[in-house]
Each structure stands twice: as C-alpha cells, then as structure tokens.
C-alpha cells in the first residue's frame, strides 16, 4: 500500500515536470515560428522558371524582396520580356549559374526597366543578344539596352555577364539631385555600342565601377558623366579593358562634324567631377579600320573631355598597345577648360602614337603628370 502511494506521488511529479517541459518546448517552437515569419516577410522569395512566372513576380512586387531566376529565359518580344520595376525599395534579382535572358530577333525593349526605385540589386545573371539578328545601335526606338536605370539610387549590378548587346548593355540616367550606382565583378563583351552609358543632369552623384572586364565592345566600354560629392570620389578601379572602341559608330567629328569619331576605351565626359581611376589595365585600344577624324591621336585608353572635367586622379594604371594612353579629345570647345587633373604612377608600354596627348589650344588647367613609367 505504501508502495502504491509512493508510486502515485512520483507519477504526479513526473507528469508535472513533463507538462512543464512540453510547455517550454511549445513556447520555444512558437517563438521560432514567429521569428521565421518575421524574417520571411523581409526576405520572401519568388522562384522563376520562365517569363510567365517572372511576370507574376513583377506584378506582385510588394510581396517579394528576392526574385530567383533558375533558367535561361528566351525572349522573343517585349510582350514576353519587358519587366518594369517602378517605385520599389529593397529588391534583389538573382540567378543560378544558368539564370538569365536571351533576346532573339527583336530588340526594341529593355529586359529590366528600373525607375524611381531604391536599393535594387541584380546579381549573377546572364544577358545575351542573339548574334543572328541585328539592329542599328544608334536607333533609340529599335535598339534598347538590356537594363535601363532611371532615377533609382543605390542600384547594384554584381557578378553578371553581358554578351553581344545590340546597343549598350546598361544605360543609366537621372534627373534627381543625387543618385549613385555600383557595377562590380561583371563581364561585358561584344556590345555594338557601349557597355555602360551614363546620362544625367545631376547636381551630385557617385559611381563605383570595379573589378569588371570590358572586352571587344564596339565603342567606349564606359562613357560616364558624373559630378561626385566632394567627400566621396567616384571610383573606376581594378577593371580590365581590352580592344574596346574598335569601331567608329559616330560620324559627327572633325572640322565639318561629319567625320568618323575616335575616342577612348574609357570616356570621362564633360561635367565629371571628383573621380579616381586607378589599378585598371587598358590594352589594344585602336580602330580595326582607322577612319578617325584624328588619326594622329587614334583611340585612347582614357579619353578626357576637354571641357568641364575637374578633380580627376588617374594613378597606378597599366596602358599597353593603345594608340594613345591618356588625353583630351580635339572636339569643339564649349565651356570651361578641364582642370585639376593628376596623372601619376602609371605604366606605359608600346602605345603607338602617344603616352599622353592634350589637344591644344584648350589645355587643362593645373595638369600634373608625374612619376609615370614608359617602356
């Protein structure tokens, strides 16, 4: 009898302890579920296999912060593949190793049109145009870039590949008082015009273009006009430029503004202020058919506009086998002389015409060339 009483008493204690443990475990599980729900609200993923599923994601952007593209999507026209991102904050579009887009036959649409948005990231995607079709790269209506970015600060493009764009791969424009963008760890090849083309009417801005490869693009790999804030220099660093601007696609140069234009693999356009260009490699800058209006200059590694460029640092770059390594163009002078340009600690090797050439009579004010090595 005493044994039964003791057993009942201990059974009751065990039951109470078991209930306490179960309650505690349920509390922990509930907390984890709540935490998971909160996290999923900030990182909700939409998985994409084709253009139809991507359109569903884009049409319901408020529900997602990550779009994951699993396959190479074939795009036949703008109905299938013109994806507009408007007024979105904090969105990542990422791909698997095969994730991306192939445009075929018609090129009168952007794959992504990003407008009035903030913190948009494009990562690990492939953008390619079919080589069997063509369009005029200077026709704004028939030839569009892969990506158009308009009034969308803090856009990042990273670890992506751009192949054979019928026009420019990326065009960036802004009418905001301040905007910035970063393009990093990506590859741009065989564009019919530019890799990166930037238009703006900004008061202030910032660009970080670093660790990219630009190879065999028909015109300037980068044509950039960007006034940066004084405390934060725009950066074009640690990139590789090989045989860009091998074709003259513009014919508005020379005395009568009707001759083929030369230019630079990197073109720093008027209005650019406070920029650092360092650690880059520029090679094989020359026209395949030398019909330039300025054959004594040819193709630059870095072309600097002769007006309204200021506070430019060019250092520790390597220039090999270009017509001219660094200099200003000889186009009609409109505005103030470029100024405060420091060129130092660069390496020049086998540049055919000039290491540096600054077209008279509009020479930069406070031009300082020092400690460069010519081989």
PALUM-31087 format. One record per residue (C-alpha): z negated, y, x negated; residue in one letter. Coordinates in nm, 2 decimals. Example, Ala and Ser with C-alpha at 12.3 -4.5 7.8 and 13.67 -1.06 7.14 Angstrom:
residues 2
+--------+--------+--------+---+
!      z !      y !      x ! r !
+--------+--------+--------+---+
!  -0.78 !  -0.45 !  -1.23 ! A !
!  -0.71 !  -0.11 !  -1.37 ! S !
+--------+--------+--------+---+
end
This chain:
residues 375
+--------+--------+--------+---+
!      z !      y !      x ! r !
+--------+--------+--------+---+
!   0.00 !   0.00 !   0.00 ! X !
!  -0.09 !   0.24 !  -0.28 ! X !
!   0.23 !   0.15 !  -0.45 ! X !
!   0.44 !   0.24 !  -0.14 ! X !
!   0.26 !   0.58 !  -0.11 ! X !
!   0.34 !   0.65 !  -0.48 ! X !
!   0.70 !   0.54 !  -0.44 ! X !
!   0.74 !   0.77 !  -0.13 ! X !
!   0.58 !   1.06 !  -0.31 ! X !
!   0.81 !   1.02 !  -0.62 ! X !
!   1.11 !   0.97 !  -0.40 ! X !
!   1.04 !   1.30 !  -0.23 ! X !
!   1.01 !   1.47 !  -0.56 ! X !
!   1.33 !   1.32 !  -0.68 ! X !
!   1.50 !   1.43 !  -0.36 ! X !
!   1.38 !   1.79 !  -0.40 ! X !
!   1.49 !   1.80 !  -0.76 ! X !
!   1.83 !   1.66 !  -0.67 ! X !
!   1.87 !   1.92 !  -0.39 ! X !
!   1.78 !   2.20 !  -0.64 ! X !
!   2.03 !   2.07 !  -0.89 ! X !
!   2.31 !   2.04 !  -0.63 ! X !
!   2.23 !   2.39 !  -0.50 ! X !
!   2.26 !   2.52 !  -0.86 ! X !
!   2.59 !   2.34 !  -0.92 ! X !
!   2.73 !   2.47 !  -0.60 ! X !
!   2.63 !   2.83 !  -0.70 ! X !
!   2.80 !   2.79 !  -1.04 ! X !
!   3.11 !   2.65 !  -0.87 ! X !
!   3.12 !   2.93 !  -0.62 ! X !
!   3.08 !   3.19 !  -0.89 ! X !
!   3.36 !   3.03 !  -1.09 ! X !
!   3.58 !   3.03 !  -0.78 ! X !
!   3.51 !   3.39 !  -0.72 ! X !
!   3.58 !   3.48 !  -1.08 ! X !
!   3.91 !   3.28 !  -1.07 ! X !
!   4.02 !   3.46 !  -0.76 ! X !
!   3.95 !   3.80 !  -0.91 ! X !
!   4.14 !   3.70 !  -1.23 ! X !
!   4.43 !   3.57 !  -1.03 ! X !
!   4.45 !   3.89 !  -0.84 ! X !
!   4.52 !   4.07 !  -1.17 ! X !
!   4.75 !   3.80 !  -1.32 ! X !
!   4.93 !   3.64 !  -1.03 ! X !
!   5.24 !   3.47 !  -1.14 ! X !
!   5.58 !   3.43 !  -0.97 ! X !
!   5.78 !   3.15 !  -1.12 ! X !
!   6.16 !   3.19 !  -1.12 ! X !
!   6.43 !   2.93 !  -1.15 ! X !
!   6.74 !   3.13 !  -1.02 ! X !
!   6.85 !   3.47 !  -0.90 ! X !
!   6.73 !   3.39 !  -0.54 ! X !
!   6.38 !   3.32 !  -0.64 ! X !
!   6.38 !   3.63 !  -0.87 ! X !
!   6.49 !   3.85 !  -0.58 ! X !
!   6.20 !   3.71 !  -0.38 ! X !
!   5.96 !   3.81 !  -0.66 ! X !
!   6.11 !   4.16 !  -0.70 ! X !
!   6.10 !   4.21 !  -0.32 ! X !
!   5.73 !   4.13 !  -0.32 ! X !
!   5.62 !   4.31 !  -0.64 ! X !
!   5.29 !   4.42 !  -0.50 ! X !
!   5.17 !   4.06 !  -0.51 ! X !
!   5.26 !   3.99 !  -0.87 ! X !
!   5.18 !   4.11 !  -1.22 ! X !
!   5.37 !   3.84 !  -1.40 ! X !
!   5.72 !   3.71 !  -1.34 ! X !
!   5.80 !   3.39 !  -1.54 ! X !
!   6.17 !   3.30 !  -1.58 ! X !
!   6.23 !   2.93 !  -1.66 ! X !
!   6.60 !   2.91 !  -1.69 ! X !
!   6.92 !   3.10 !  -1.79 ! X !
!   7.04 !   3.27 !  -1.47 ! X !
!   7.42 !   3.31 !  -1.43 ! X !
!   7.51 !   3.65 !  -1.28 ! X !
!   7.84 !   3.69 !  -1.11 ! X !
!   7.79 !   4.03 !  -0.95 ! X !
!   7.54 !   4.30 !  -0.85 ! X !
!   7.45 !   4.12 !  -0.53 ! X !
!   7.31 !   3.83 !  -0.73 ! X !
!   7.16 !   4.01 !  -1.03 ! X !
!   7.08 !   4.37 !  -0.99 ! X !
!   6.70 !   4.38 !  -1.00 ! X !
!   6.54 !   4.72 !  -0.93 ! X !
!   6.18 !   4.78 !  -1.03 ! X !
!   6.06 !   5.10 !  -0.87 ! X !
!   5.72 !   5.26 !  -0.88 ! X !
!   5.54 !   4.95 !  -1.03 ! X !
!   5.24 !   4.96 !  -1.26 ! X !
!   5.14 !   4.68 !  -1.49 ! X !
!   5.42 !   4.42 !  -1.47 ! X !
!   5.52 !   4.16 !  -1.73 ! X !
!   5.85 !   3.97 !  -1.71 ! X !
!   5.85 !   3.68 !  -1.95 ! X !
!   6.08 !   3.39 !  -2.02 ! X !
!   6.07 !   3.04 !  -2.15 ! X !
!   6.28 !   2.96 !  -2.46 ! X !
!   6.58 !   2.93 !  -2.23 ! X !
!   6.49 !   3.21 !  -1.99 ! X !
!   6.73 !   3.49 !  -1.94 ! X !
!   7.06 !   3.61 !  -1.79 ! X !
!   7.43 !   3.56 !  -1.85 ! X !
!   7.66 !   3.82 !  -1.69 ! X !
!   8.01 !   3.70 !  -1.61 ! X !
!   8.33 !   3.88 !  -1.50 ! X !
!   8.18 !   4.19 !  -1.35 ! X !
!   7.95 !   4.43 !  -1.55 ! X !
!   7.91 !   4.73 !  -1.31 ! X !
!   7.53 !   4.67 !  -1.27 ! X !
!   7.22 !   4.66 !  -1.47 ! X !
!   7.02 !   4.33 !  -1.48 ! X !
!   6.70 !   4.54 !  -1.47 ! X !
!   6.68 !   4.90 !  -1.34 ! X !
!   6.33 !   5.02 !  -1.42 ! X !
!   6.25 !   5.35 !  -1.26 ! X !
!   5.93 !   5.56 !  -1.21 ! X !
!   5.71 !   5.28 !  -1.33 ! X !
!   5.43 !   5.24 !  -1.59 ! X !
!   5.34 !   4.96 !  -1.83 ! X !
!   5.63 !   4.73 !  -1.78 ! X !
!   5.67 !   4.45 !  -2.04 ! X !
!   5.98 !   4.24 !  -2.10 ! X !
!   5.91 !   3.95 !  -2.33 ! X !
!   6.10 !   3.65 !  -2.47 ! X !
!   6.42 !   3.69 !  -2.26 ! X !
!   6.79 !   3.64 !  -2.34 ! X !
!   7.05 !   3.89 !  -2.21 ! X !
!   7.42 !   3.79 !  -2.27 ! X !
!   7.76 !   3.90 !  -2.15 ! X !
!   8.05 !   3.66 !  -2.12 ! X !
!   8.30 !   3.70 !  -2.41 ! X !
!   8.59 !   3.60 !  -2.18 ! X !
!   8.58 !   3.92 !  -1.98 ! X !
!   8.58 !   4.29 !  -2.07 ! X !
!   8.53 !   4.64 !  -1.95 ! X !
!   8.57 !   4.99 !  -2.11 ! X !
!   8.23 !   5.06 !  -2.28 ! X !
!   8.27 !   5.44 !  -2.21 ! X !
!   8.32 !   5.38 !  -1.83 ! X !
!   7.99 !   5.46 !  -1.68 ! X !
!   8.09 !   5.30 !  -1.35 ! X !
!   8.23 !   4.97 !  -1.46 ! X !
!   8.02 !   4.90 !  -1.77 ! X !
!   7.65 !   4.91 !  -1.74 ! X !
!   7.37 !   4.82 !  -1.99 ! X !
!   7.15 !   4.52 !  -1.95 ! X !
!   6.85 !   4.73 !  -1.90 ! X !
!   6.82 !   5.09 !  -1.77 ! X !
!   6.48 !   5.26 !  -1.81 ! X !
!   6.43 !   5.59 !  -1.63 ! X !
!   6.11 !   5.79 !  -1.61 ! X !
!   5.89 !   5.48 !  -1.70 ! X !
!   5.63 !   5.55 !  -1.97 ! X !
!   5.49 !   5.27 !  -2.19 ! X !
!   5.77 !   5.03 !  -2.14 ! X !
!   5.77 !   4.74 !  -2.39 ! X !
!   6.06 !   4.51 !  -2.48 ! X !
!   5.95 !   4.24 !  -2.72 ! X !
!   6.09 !   3.91 !  -2.87 ! X !
!   6.41 !   3.94 !  -2.67 ! X !
!   6.77 !   3.87 !  -2.76 ! X !
!   7.07 !   4.08 !  -2.66 ! X !
!   7.42 !   3.94 !  -2.72 ! X !
!   7.76 !   4.10 !  -2.66 ! X !
!   7.67 !   4.38 !  -2.42 ! X !
!   7.99 !   4.53 !  -2.28 ! X !
!   7.83 !   4.87 !  -2.32 ! X !
!   7.49 !   4.94 !  -2.46 ! X !
!   7.21 !   4.69 !  -2.44 ! X !
!   6.94 !   4.93 !  -2.34 ! X !
!   6.97 !   5.29 !  -2.21 ! X !
!   6.65 !   5.50 !  -2.18 ! X !
!   6.64 !   5.83 !  -2.00 ! X !
!   6.37 !   6.06 !  -1.88 ! X !
!   6.31 !   6.39 !  -1.72 ! X !
!   5.93 !   6.36 !  -1.75 ! X !
!   5.73 !   6.59 !  -1.96 ! X !
!   5.61 !   6.30 !  -2.16 ! X !
!   5.73 !   5.94 !  -2.19 ! X !
!   5.72 !   5.66 !  -2.45 ! X !
!   5.87 !   5.32 !  -2.52 ! X !
!   5.84 !   5.03 !  -2.77 ! X !
!   6.11 !   4.78 !  -2.87 ! X !
!   5.99 !   4.52 !  -3.11 ! X !
!   6.07 !   4.18 !  -3.27 ! X !
!   6.41 !   4.16 !  -3.09 ! X !
!   6.77 !   4.09 !  -3.19 ! X !
!   7.08 !   4.29 !  -3.09 ! X !
!   7.43 !   4.16 !  -3.18 ! X !
!   7.79 !   4.24 !  -3.10 ! X !
!   7.75 !   4.52 !  -2.85 ! X !
!   8.07 !   4.70 !  -2.75 ! X !
!   7.88 !   5.03 !  -2.79 ! X !
!   7.51 !   5.08 !  -2.89 ! X !
!   7.21 !   4.86 !  -2.89 ! X !
!   6.96 !   5.13 !  -2.79 ! X !
!   7.07 !   5.46 !  -2.65 ! X !
!   6.82 !   5.73 !  -2.55 ! X !
!   6.89 !   6.04 !  -2.34 ! X !
!   6.61 !   6.27 !  -2.24 ! X !
!   6.51 !   6.63 !  -2.15 ! X !
!   6.16 !   6.56 !  -2.26 ! X !
!   5.91 !   6.82 !  -2.40 ! X !
!   5.73 !   6.54 !  -2.58 ! X !
!   5.77 !   6.17 !  -2.63 ! X !
!   5.71 !   5.87 !  -2.85 ! X !
!   5.91 !   5.56 !  -2.96 ! X !
!   5.81 !   5.26 !  -3.16 ! X !
!   6.12 !   5.06 !  -3.27 ! X !
!   6.00 !   4.80 !  -3.52 ! X !
!   6.08 !   4.45 !  -3.66 ! X !
!   6.42 !   4.42 !  -3.49 ! X !
!   6.76 !   4.30 !  -3.61 ! X !
!   7.08 !   4.50 !  -3.53 ! X !
!   7.39 !   4.32 !  -3.63 ! X !
!   7.76 !   4.39 !  -3.58 ! X !
!   7.73 !   4.64 !  -3.29 ! X !
!   8.04 !   4.85 !  -3.24 ! X !
!   7.89 !   5.19 !  -3.25 ! X !
!   7.54 !   5.32 !  -3.36 ! X !
!   7.28 !   5.05 !  -3.33 ! X !
!   7.04 !   5.32 !  -3.23 ! X !
!   7.12 !   5.67 !  -3.11 ! X !
!   6.80 !   5.85 !  -3.04 ! X !
!   6.69 !   6.20 !  -2.94 ! X !
!   6.31 !   6.23 !  -2.90 ! X !
!   6.06 !   6.51 !  -2.97 ! X !
!   5.73 !   6.35 !  -3.05 ! X !
!   5.38 !   6.48 !  -3.02 ! X !
!   5.26 !   6.62 !  -3.35 ! X !
!   4.97 !   6.38 !  -3.38 ! X !
!   5.18 !   6.07 !  -3.31 ! X !
!   5.50 !   6.02 !  -3.50 ! X !
!   5.78 !   5.81 !  -3.35 ! X !
!   5.84 !   5.51 !  -3.57 ! X !
!   6.16 !   5.33 !  -3.67 ! X !
!   6.02 !   5.08 !  -3.92 ! X !
!   6.09 !   4.74 !  -4.07 ! X !
!   6.42 !   4.68 !  -3.90 ! X !
!   6.74 !   4.53 !  -4.03 ! X !
!   7.08 !   4.70 !  -3.97 ! X !
!   7.39 !   4.51 !  -4.07 ! X !
!   7.75 !   4.63 !  -4.02 ! X !
!   7.69 !   4.85 !  -3.71 ! X !
!   7.93 !   5.13 !  -3.62 ! X !
!   8.22 !   4.92 !  -3.75 ! X !
!   8.45 !   5.07 !  -3.48 ! X !
!   8.53 !   5.42 !  -3.38 ! X !
!   8.49 !   5.42 !  -3.00 ! X !
!   8.45 !   5.80 !  -2.96 ! X !
!   8.76 !   6.03 !  -3.02 ! X !
!   8.61 !   6.38 !  -2.99 ! X !
!   8.56 !   6.47 !  -3.35 ! X !
!   8.75 !   6.67 !  -3.61 ! X !
!   8.88 !   7.03 !  -3.60 ! X !
!   9.05 !   6.98 !  -3.27 ! X !
!   8.79 !   6.75 !  -3.13 ! X !
!   9.04 !   6.47 !  -3.07 ! X !
!   9.00 !   6.25 !  -3.38 ! X !
!   8.80 !   5.93 !  -3.42 ! X !
!   8.43 !   5.98 !  -3.50 ! X !
!   8.24 !   5.83 !  -3.78 ! X !
!   7.87 !   5.81 !  -3.76 ! X !
!   7.56 !   5.62 !  -3.86 ! X !
!   7.41 !   5.27 !  -3.81 ! X !
!   7.10 !   5.48 !  -3.70 ! X !
!   7.18 !   5.82 !  -3.55 ! X !
!   6.90 !   6.07 !  -3.52 ! X !
!   7.03 !   6.31 !  -3.27 ! X !
!   6.95 !   6.68 !  -3.21 ! X !
!   6.61 !   6.75 !  -3.06 ! X !
!   6.43 !   6.48 !  -3.25 ! X !
!   6.10 !   6.60 !  -3.40 ! X !
!   5.83 !   6.43 !  -3.60 ! X !
!   5.97 !   6.09 !  -3.68 ! X !
!   5.91 !   5.83 !  -3.95 ! X !
!   6.19 !   5.60 !  -4.07 ! X !
!   6.06 !   5.35 !  -4.32 ! X !
!   6.08 !   5.00 !  -4.45 ! X !
!   6.43 !   4.94 !  -4.30 ! X !
!   6.73 !   4.77 !  -4.46 ! X !
!   7.07 !   4.92 !  -4.40 ! X !
!   7.38 !   4.73 !  -4.52 ! X !
!   7.76 !   4.71 !  -4.47 ! X !
!   7.80 !   5.04 !  -4.29 ! X !
!   8.17 !   5.10 !  -4.28 ! X !
!   8.46 !   5.11 !  -4.03 ! X !
!   8.67 !   4.80 !  -4.01 ! X !
!   8.97 !   5.03 !  -3.96 ! X !
!   8.89 !   5.36 !  -4.13 ! X !
!   9.04 !   5.61 !  -3.90 ! X !
!   8.74 !   5.85 !  -3.91 ! X !
!   8.79 !   6.23 !  -3.89 ! X !
!   8.57 !   6.25 !  -4.20 ! X !
!   8.69 !   5.97 !  -4.43 ! X !
!   8.51 !   6.13 !  -4.73 ! X !
!   8.18 !   6.05 !  -4.55 ! X !
!   8.26 !   5.74 !  -4.35 ! X !
!   7.97 !   5.55 !  -4.20 ! X !
!   7.61 !   5.64 !  -4.28 ! X !
!   7.31 !   5.41 !  -4.30 ! X !
!   7.12 !   5.70 !  -4.13 ! X !
!   7.31 !   5.99 !  -3.97 ! X !
!   7.11 !   6.30 !  -3.90 ! X !
!   7.24 !   6.56 !  -3.66 ! X !
!   7.29 !   6.89 !  -3.85 ! X !
!   7.11 !   7.09 !  -3.58 ! X !
!   6.76 !   7.09 !  -3.43 ! X !
!   6.61 !   6.79 !  -3.61 ! X !
!   6.28 !   6.86 !  -3.77 ! X !
!   5.98 !   6.70 !  -3.94 ! X !
!   6.17 !   6.38 !  -4.04 ! X !
!   6.03 !   6.14 !  -4.30 ! X !
!   6.27 !   5.88 !  -4.45 ! X !
!   6.10 !   5.66 !  -4.70 ! X !
!   6.10 !   5.32 !  -4.87 ! X !
!   6.42 !   5.20 !  -4.71 ! X !
!   6.70 !   5.00 !  -4.87 ! X !
!   7.07 !   5.10 !  -4.85 ! X !
!   7.33 !   4.86 !  -4.97 ! X !
!   7.71 !   4.87 !  -4.94 ! X !
!   7.74 !   5.16 !  -4.69 ! X !
!   7.99 !   5.44 !  -4.71 ! X !
!   7.71 !   5.69 !  -4.73 ! X !
!   7.34 !   5.61 !  -4.72 ! X !
!   7.19 !   5.92 !  -4.56 ! X !
!   7.32 !   6.25 !  -4.45 ! X !
!   7.42 !   6.50 !  -4.18 ! X !
!   7.74 !   6.49 !  -3.98 ! X !
!   8.00 !   6.77 !  -4.00 ! X !
!   8.04 !   6.84 !  -3.63 ! X !
!   8.05 !   7.20 !  -3.49 ! X !
!   7.72 !   7.38 !  -3.55 ! X !
!   7.53 !   7.46 !  -3.23 ! X !
!   7.17 !   7.57 !  -3.26 ! X !
!   6.92 !   7.59 !  -3.54 ! X !
!   6.96 !   7.42 !  -3.88 ! X !
!   6.77 !   7.09 !  -3.90 ! X !
!   6.46 !   7.14 !  -4.11 ! X !
!   6.17 !   6.98 !  -4.30 ! X !
!   6.34 !   6.66 !  -4.40 ! X !
!   6.17 !   6.45 !  -4.67 ! X !
!   6.37 !   6.16 !  -4.83 ! X !
!   6.17 !   5.97 !  -5.08 ! X !
!   6.12 !   5.63 !  -5.25 ! X !
!   6.44 !   5.48 !  -5.11 ! X !
!   6.66 !   5.24 !  -5.29 ! X !
!   7.04 !   5.30 !  -5.30 ! X !
!   7.27 !   5.02 !  -5.42 ! X !
!   7.66 !   5.02 !  -5.41 ! X !
!   7.70 !   5.28 !  -5.14 ! X !
!   8.07 !   5.35 !  -5.18 ! X !
!   8.10 !   5.73 !  -5.13 ! X !
!   7.76 !   5.89 !  -5.14 ! X !
!   7.39 !   5.81 !  -5.16 ! X !
!   7.32 !   6.14 !  -4.97 ! X !
!   7.56 !   6.39 !  -4.82 ! X !
!   7.47 !   6.70 !  -4.63 ! X !
!   7.77 !   6.87 !  -4.48 ! X !
!   7.80 !   7.24 !  -4.58 ! X !
!   7.76 !   7.51 !  -4.48 ! X !
!   7.48 !   7.42 !  -4.23 ! X !
!   7.24 !   7.25 !  -4.47 ! X !
!   6.89 !   7.16 !  -4.36 ! X !
!   6.61 !   7.40 !  -4.43 ! X !
!   6.33 !   7.26 !  -4.65 ! X !
!   6.53 !   6.95 !  -4.75 ! X !
!   6.33 !   6.75 !  -5.01 ! X !
!   6.49 !   6.45 !  -5.19 ! X !
!   6.26 !   6.28 !  -5.44 ! X !
!   6.18 !   5.95 !  -5.63 ! X !
!   6.48 !   5.76 !  -5.49 ! X !
!   6.64 !   5.48 !  -5.70 ! X !
!   7.02 !   5.45 !  -5.74 ! X !
!   7.16 !   5.13 !  -5.88 ! X !
+--------+--------+--------+---+
end
